[in-house]
Amino acid sequence: MPCALRNCLTNGEFESLSLSATECLMTDPSTTLIHHPYVPPAGFAAPQPGVFKASTVFFPDVAAMRAFDWKDKSAYTYGLHGTPTTYTLEERLCALEGGSQCLLAPSGLAAIATVALALLRSGDEVLIPDNVYGPSRALAEGELAHWGIRHHCYDPTQVHDLARLITDKTRLVWLEAAGSVTLEFPDLCEQVRLCQDAGVLCALDNTWGAGLAFAPFDLRPGIRPALGVDLSVHALTKYPSGGGDVLMGSIITRDNNLHKKLKLCHMRLGLGVGANDAEHILRSLPSLPLRYRTQDESARHLARWCLQQPQFAQVLHPALAGSPGHDHWRALCGNSLGAAAGLLSVIFRPDYSAAQVDAFCDALKLFKIGYSWGGPVSLVMPYALSSMRSSWPQHLTPGTLVRLAIGLESTHDLQADLAAALQPLG
């Protein structure tokens, strides 16, 4: 009770109220509004976790301030080091991918960069697949090269090419399943086994798999010791968000020592995510399997339809027999009904010019031209593949490549949209 109320009470009445010392200090509304003593009752439960926003976190006393340690999530010390909201999201992501420790970053690329900064030093070498996510290659060619860290690209379809490039300077190998844009599915198990035998850390960009297509830390369920990657990096921007409106990434591991090294680098970089962004991901996670399955089924239908269209020289989708790495996808993801995400790429016959392909993209009505994927709206993007690869891959037919990211629209309507845009090409 504010001490201003004393004027309304006798001395005896006032003393009987046993006001706290803090309440007696509140002589002005400005103080009362900041230090109001009310605390809501505990036990509130609802479908969605609470959203906690903070830079400053209060400590009960100086001893607690000195004793609390943010690194093991046993306490709260500062907003960047975690809140109930971010801790909850991290634990749910660990459950999704089968890890035990998770870090959140402001984007998928920020997560990739954090791994590089935490684990690589001048003189080290990192190996990346030739079909790597474009900005990851740019990071290697730019900042990593400036810091004296060399990179080499390997052919993801040939395990022996990866083996050839591993040296005593190799500290990290990046894996992608499926590859960016061209969707080759590698022999992931053999790649991981090779890294383990060489004593080299391997990190997987698991955005395509989303924790649903396969278990990155247990690639051979039931077989022990487990065969799995050391790190799984996930662009939560894509399927976990599901709305095309949140940027976030995660780094997940089962190795506590590795996690600590990453977490200390993460702290020194000052990386954090917004509480409302974490809330959006938490809200979307329960529907992730449903959305992923729906977009997967629609993508397969459209991939099979694209196979019948004379304008396309090649259709790339891991679940299609004949698509690069199909047998590896089938072996890892279970069978022909295994998960395969909502992406497919088509390569137009080489007699179609780049301008004609651009006109096809412009003619689409439901497919919007835009980067990223995993949201409700289907997307289309033409790529100049020759500028993205060390050389033109032998397993790909020459021509202009277009990637389709399937959203949640009716499959029938999307097919009609594609058919109408193809019609002027004959």
Secondary structure, 3 states (H helix, E strand, C coil): CCHHHHHHCCHHHHHHCCCCHHHHHCCCHHHHHHHCCCCCCCCCCCCCCCCCCCCECCCCCHHHHHHCCHHHCCCCCEHHHCCHHHHHHHHHHHHHHCCCEEEEECCHHHHHHHHHHHHCCCCCEEEEECCCCHHHHHHHHHHHHHCCCEEEEECCCCHHHHHHHCCCCEEEEEEECCCCCCCCCCCHHHHHHHHHHHCCEEEEECCCCCCCCCCCCCCCCCCCCCCCCCEEEEECCCCCCCCCCCCCEEEEECCHHHHHHHHHHHHHHCCCCCHHHHHHHHHHHHHHHHHHHHHHHHHHHHHHHHHCCCCEEEEECCCCCCCCCHHHHHHHHCCCCCCCCCEEEEEECCCCCHHHHHHHHHHCCCCEECCCCCCCCCEEEEECHHHCCCCCCCCCCCCCEEEEECCCCCHHHHHHHHHHHHHHHC
